[in-house]
Amino acid sequence: MKSNKQLDEMQESRLLKIQEKGFWLVFWILFAAIFVQALIGMTLKEIAGEIVVLVAASIYIAAASLKNGLWTRNIQPTIKSNLATSIIPALILGVFWTIRSIVILDKSISESSVQIVIAVLSAYVVCFLMLEFLRRVYKHQREKLDDAEEEGKG
């Protein structure tokens, strides 16, 4: 039977790399667009479409990675790494709310500081809990895949 493949393995690998980079480029541009639109005061209703696309892409990547027993290329799935990683979205949210409060809403930092601290801490906790949940799912799936691989060898 003749194969319909028109690409050799090297071309296939390059194409996958191009598609991967293209996906992440669109993902981060979409994230930045949502960030800027929210920063300038657009309502949730006005940016809902972009948010739905970003969330759908995020869920797909997370689910497909976990299903295949994959975490990341360079970070081990540990409580310590999740504690450290959770700082990033918390700080981004803190910067966002600080800029929005001072520049857009014309509030003083003293008026907004309690709300900003609560938002940052909440984001940190929620992110950490989500990463921990995903880490446990990953470990369970990885064990399942490793067991299936061992049974296949035996």
N, C-alpha and C positions, 0 to 999 in steps of 0.2 A: 504494500500500500504506500502510495506516494504522500510525503508530508507536505502540508501547505506552508510550512515555515520558510520565510524568505530571508531570515537573519541567521547568521552563525552565532555561536555562543558568545563571542566577544561583542558583537553588535547588540545582541540581546542584553548583555550586561550593561553596556553603555546606555542603551535605551532606558533600562530600568533606573539607572543613575540620573539621567536627564529628567525622567518623570518624577523621581523622588525630589530632586532639587526644585522642580517646578511646583510640586505640591507645597513644599515648605515655603517657597517664595510667596505663593498665593495666600497661604495660611497666615504668615506674619504680616503681610500687607493688609489683609482683612482685619487682623487684630488691631493694627495701628489705625485703620480707618474707623473702627468701632471706638477705640480709645479717644481719638480726636473728636469724633462726632459727639460722644458723651461729654467730653471736656468742654465743648463750646455750647452745651446746653440742649442738644437735641433730645427729644423724649424717647422713651423706650419703644413706643409705638413706631417712631420714625426710623429706628435702627434695628427693629425686630428681625427683618429679613436677613441682614448681615449676621446677627447673633445666631439665628437658627442655622445658617450655613456653617458658621464656625463651630457651634456645638455639635452638629451632625458629623463634621469632619473629625472632631476630637473624639467623639464616641466611637466612630469607625476605627480610627487608628488605635485607640486603647483596646477595643474589643478584639480586633484582628491580631494585635501584638500578644495580648494575653492568651488568646486561643492557641497561638503557636508557641507559647512558652517563651516569649521574648520580653525583655525589659528595656534596656538601652544599650548602646554600644560601649559607654564609658563609665556608667555609675552602677554600683552594685545595689540591689534592692535591700537596704537595711533600714532599721529605725533611725540610725544616725544620719544616713543620707537623706531620709525623708524629713527629718527635723531641719537639716540645712537647706534642702530644696524649698521647703515651705516658706522660707524667708523671702524668696524672690517675688512671688505674687503679692505677699503682704506689703513689701516695700513699694511695689508698683502701685498698689491701691493707695498707699499712704501718699505717694507723690501725686497721684491723680486727685485725691480729695483735697490735698493742700493747695494745689494749683487752682482747682475748681472753686474752692472756698475763697481764696484771696483774690484771684483775677476775675472770675466769672460772677460769683455771688457777692463780691466786694465786702467780705467779712474779715475781721481781724483774726490773726492766728490764735489769739487767746479765746475768741468766741468759738472757734472750730476745733481747738486742740483735743478736747475730750472726745468729740465725735470721731475725729481722725484716729486717735489711739484705739478706740473701741473697734472701728472698722479694720484697722491693721491687725489687732489681736484676733478678731473674729476670722479674718481671712487666713491668718496663720493657722489657727486651730482647724478650720474647715478643710484647708488644703492638706494639712498633715493627716487628718482623719481619712480623707479620700485616698491619699497615697498609701496609707497603712492598709486600708481595705483592698486596694489594688495589689499591694505587695503580697497580701495573704492569698488572694485569688491566684496571683502569679505563682507563688510557691506551690500551691495545691496543683495547679495545671502542670507545672514543671515536673513535679513528682509523678503525676499521672503519665506524662509523656515519656519520662525516663523509665518508668516501670514497663510501659508498652514496648519501648525499645529493647529493654532487657529480655522480655518475653520473646521478642522476635529473634534474638540472638540464640536463645536457649533451646 
